Amino acid sequence: MLHKALPGFRDFYPPEFAVRSHITGVWREIAHRFGFEEYDGPPLEALELYVEKSGEEIVGQLYNFVDKGERAVALRPEMTPTLARRVAARAAGLRKPIRWFSVPQLFRYERTQRGRLREHFQWNVDILGEEAVAADAEVLAVALAALQALGLTGDDVVARYNDRRLLERLGLGAGGGADRLLATYLAIDKLTREPREVIRDRLVSVAGIGATVADAVLAIFQYRDLAELRLAFGKSESVLRELDRLEAYGAQLARLGFGAYTAFDPTIVRGLAYYTGTVFEIFDRRGELRAICGGGRYDNLLRNIGAVSLPAVGFGMGDVVLGELLAERGLLPAHRPRADYYLIAVTEAERPVLLQVAGALRARGAAVLYGLKHANVGKQFKDADARGAREVLVFGPEELAAGQVVHRVMGTGEERRTPLSEWLGGGA
Ligand code: HAM
């Protein structure tokens, strides 16, 4: 029987691995450019870390089991609770604001579909210990800088942002407790994906709010931009404060160079339970794919998990949708194996010298290949070409007798005899 990977899990053959390392390489480089430090945590955590903290959507998708020590455990479906647990445990000793990033593999038992698998790699960037809106702008800017570095422009992708505090000031959740508010967010989160009537029914049946209030809640989403909201709700001081904050957020992002990549959108609320402020999601402009990235402010999570009061803001960007988008736009580098040198022995008798040269070149940092069993010279040249060798050294009996090696540059075909000593010692 031929074993296959489980549904929703990927085998990374070298071409797919090259895509993954291209994406994660840019993520890491951009994170460093913005002064974030890398961390990691365990892939398996106590189940209770996720229950109630992340919200029903993620909890319903957990890979969880009881381990041999009778512990209820789960594979991490997201990084944020792990981050909150760790930061809370050492909060006093860490320089604030904390600027950390990570690239964990995450596991969610989702219905597999385009852009949604059961494992993915997710770039997490978070700032903890800063409530200023500059922190919110900074994390979104990092996300957009990475997309820009991968070759995507403001015509390809857009970050739609909003603020849960604004929605609350506009009356979302009025008269209900935290549970009802969360249920309302979960319903609104689907507003652009499902018919309005379905959302209305859900507000009534799941969130438990009356039909008239449900209509009033839905009416909030007829306003498309901040100016319209200012006109409609300008009399409320608390709404104005939120609108000002969102305007400052947009203005800072524009100054950081990402005005063309960002737009206010009142329907963005996010599905996770712990967000308390700004929220955003990044989509392809054509609207063909699922979200590339999502994040926001979560000022109470550290208190809930670790009894430490520390405001926080961050995001997660997955490799799946992003990889699809880059492939669609022709922005993935061609995968081609590469080597600096391929060494060819004309007869088996030259192999000992060939091995010595291979050792010397590798010690100097060059990528060196050679056939592991003897083959004719033509076959070896073919192999050198297929493996992307830039230069070839041919070790023949007559040349070696004269203390020489034939050096060929594959691209130009230029060939000359060179002293063997040059390859064994000194500079190459
Ligand atoms: P999330 O929206 O659940 O947020 O995931 C963030 C991103 O991860 C999504 O936009 C998507 O690109 C990718 N993603 C999520 N699930 C899957 C899946 N099943 N298959 C492929 N890609 C997926 C969070 O996880 C938050 N913890 C992010 C965060 C960090 N918020 C603050 N800090």
Boltz pocket constraint, residues with backbone or C-beta under 6 A from the ligand:
constraints:
  - pocket:
      binder: B
      contacts: [[A, 77], [A, 78], [A, 79], [A, 80], [A, 108], [A, 110], [A, 115], [A, 116], [A, 117], [A, 118], [A, 119], [A, 120], [A, 122], [A, 124], [A, 125], [A, 126], [A, 272], [A, 282], [A, 291], [A, 292], [A, 293], [A, 294], [A, 295], [A, 296], [A, 313], [A, 314], [A, 315], [A, 316], [A, 317], [A, 318], [A, 319], [A, 320], [A, 321]]
      max_distance: 6.0
